[in-house]
Amino acid sequence: MSRLIAESLACLIMAALCFICGLLLEGLRLGMFCAILSLVSSMGYWRGMREGEKNEREKQRIKWKSIRERL
């Protein structure tokens, strides 16, 4: 659970930093665009990592199941 909180916090911090940089460079529109783009990319990365972990656990479960059947 703490890993989930840490990853979510990292996504929000990156979005805030992108918003501040965009705001300082061009104004509110670019700041909002950068923040939204950052959140979308971070959430896509986060979702991909979660799916990869689920797939890896499933592979391990199948592997151990086949080992137990052989015994």
C-alpha positions in Angstrom: 0.0 0.0 0.0 2.8 2.4 0.8 4.3 1.8 -2.7 1.0 2.8 -4.3 0.9 6.0 -2.2 4.5 6.8 -3.1 3.9 6.3 -6.8 0.7 8.4 -6.7 2.5 11.2 -4.9 5.4 11.1 -7.4 2.8 11.5 -10.2 1.3 14.5 -8.5 4.6 16.2 -7.8 5.7 15.8 -11.4 2.4 17.3 -12.6 2.9 20.2 -10.2 6.4 20.8 -11.4 5.3 20.7 -15.0 2.5 23.1 -14.3 4.9 25.6 -12.6 7.4 25.4 -15.4 4.7 25.9 -18.1 3.1 28.7 -16.1 6.4 30.5 -15.8 7.4 30.0 -19.4 4.2 30.9 -21.2 1.2 31.3 -18.9 -1.7 29.4 -17.5 -2.7 27.6 -20.7 0.7 26.0 -21.2 0.9 25.2 -17.5 -2.4 23.3 -17.5 -1.4 21.5 -20.7 1.9 20.4 -19.3 0.3 19.3 -16.0 -2.4 17.2 -17.8 0.2 15.7 -20.2 2.4 14.8 -17.2 -0.5 13.2 -15.3 -1.6 11.2 -18.4 1.9 9.9 -19.1 2.6 9.1 -15.4 -0.7 7.2 -15.1 0.0 5.2 -18.3 3.4 4.3 -17.0 1.9 3.4 -13.6 -0.7 1.2 -15.2 1.8 -0.5 -17.4 4.0 -1.3 -14.4 1.0 -2.8 -12.5 0.1 -5.0 -15.5 3.6 -6.2 -15.8 3.8 -7.1 -12.1 0.5 -9.0 -12.4 1.7 -10.9 -15.4 4.9 -11.8 -13.6 3.1 -13.1 -10.6 0.8 -15.1 -12.8 3.9 -16.7 -14.5 5.4 -17.6 -11.1 2.1 -19.1 -10.0 1.8 -21.2 -13.1 5.5 -22.3 -12.7 5.1 -23.4 -9.1 1.8 -25.1 -9.9 3.5 -27.2 -12.6 6.4 -28.0 -10.3 4.0 -29.2 -7.6 2.1 -31.4 -10.2 5.4 -33.1 -11.2 6.1 -34.0 -7.6 
